[in-house]
Amino acid sequence: MAQSTLTQMEENLVNISFEVSAEDFEAALQAAYMKNRNKINMPGFRKGRVPRKMIESQYGKNFFYEEALEGVFPQRYENALDEHDVDPVARPSITKFEVSDAGVATIVAEVWTKPHATLADFKGVEYIKPITDATEQEIEAELKREQDASARLVNVTDRPAQNSDQVNIDFEGFVDGIAFPGGKAEGFDLTLGSGQFIPGFEAQIVDKSIGDDFDVDVTFPEEYHAPELAGKPAVFKVKLNDIHEKQLPELDDIFAQEVSEHNTLEEYKQEIRERIEDGKRKATNREVEEQLAMGLGERVEVNIPQAMLDTEIERQISDFARMIHQQTGMSLDQYMQMSGMDQATMRLAYEDQAPKNVRSRLAIEAVVRMENIEATEEEIDKELDMVAPMYRLTKPQFVEAVGKDGMRAIENDVKAQKAMALIREHGKPITAEEAAAKKAAKAEEAAE
């Protein structure tokens, strides 16, 4: 027996209606009362002891209705989605909520559903062929980095400081003759030419000798992080305590043996080459998949409801907020306040990308249907092996935490990954020059 009714209102929009029995709705009302009774004061009663009927008499029979609705709606709504095999793309909007004299609650929810996307063909989508070969310059740069890391510092006493030396200094900074906070240090190690200090500071230490006391005249950059110092001239009183010269090891077989498990420098360079190329492949795989997804999205025929685009924009903003918090510790509101943005401006920044993202996802799902792609239990289990540790959970804990909807998402992710592998297998690699020429031709054609 049907527990709910589905009515098609328009393309991708349905109404789902269902009833909650008087007994179940009464239980939800009582739960709402128990949850909130300690917050309600009424003369003549101790806090938390006001009878529910007295509250409803004073404030209205529907006083607890809204919270009771929150208690009964989610599970009944999920059951209705399963019953009618509805795939929503946005939060439901409750358009009707009535309680009869007998206590039966009638609920109607408006639901935007996922549109059906059609795709004629998924083969031959163009993508720029990534260059993953390691250049000699990249290999030499990695060797130089390792050589610098293995350098010895030798105490120098018979000459002045030179560029690339590591010097030990005491210093104190003054603006308009007054010392400023954070401008003083003793025994500070500084590599000359590193650019660690204000422009011009390190160059004025070159040619100074151990024991020298001298002034360094600089001007703080206009964009300096401390506004009270930005753009102002300053004088640093500096004393040079020590000079150390960096002695680099020879790039030979002995060096290779000391920094790696290889016997020769050539073998070590080959390891560096393979490491660089592996890193490039991993970095470009993501780029290639994005190109393929976007290219496939341009082929799909679909009518995307605005509610789905709004949900995608909200998802992008949520991802951005999470990234900002991870990188800076700031909330999104704090970030917007500092950057001078508001909600409308932020939404506008994602409006162009949202349709492309949605079309791409729908196109990949279309390939899943076209090719009857399924996710095996072994593949899902392998995906869980990767995902669960990200949340610091065991697989059973993760499965329990995400529930049925979460596991359905994992299964769909596996299917999408298999579809993307198929799309790439049948993709058409082109050079960056060919891609640029096609883009220019397309722009010229649009301008005519």
Disulfide bonds with the S-S distance in Angstrom:
none
